[in-house]
């Protein structure tokens, strides 16, 4: 049986999450600049990954998905592959938008 986290552990985790929320966008903008299409990509999938991993942890801790039980392993892999697929597809879309010239106004 899992032990209940102590109040200070929850407080430190919440403080670290708030520091991430504050610092991550500023780090990306300082690194890439506001005009880069990769800034919004990293912002979206950076925060998305954090929220996704929190959800995965909840799923595993509550026992809603237990790898090795029935088809749970299959669906767990689908969840992970789905996030990766969306991130890779979006990255390819950005690369194509930057590399393929557009003939507008014709």
Steps between C-alpha positions, in 0.01 A plus 500: 500500500626846410559750774335838495748778405589739779377858483848637438550263204179625341604858568841453341344332196249786464778757535711324237200489264436872549868577437477297179186686391677832561840416356432272205336756266764760582778252429352407162451864398852590610638203308300522174333841500132587475479479120625141464232239420689258724431720804130425498567135412731447798265696725199291397667160514717586801201584717301227329763244596489608864120477513510170307751349744293614799200328341700183433616497862140534619390220270768267631469598868123454506527163331287604205770363271728220612749376243473125480127490578287411201533759224629774729853474359362550149303811597788641703722473194228665290496796743876543479513450123213748452684781675820429306308474171330837548826669599692353204220577253484861621882532473496365144221743413708793632808382308301473177345843554846651542663320205235490227446832324145626468374680188221709640275740314490306173 
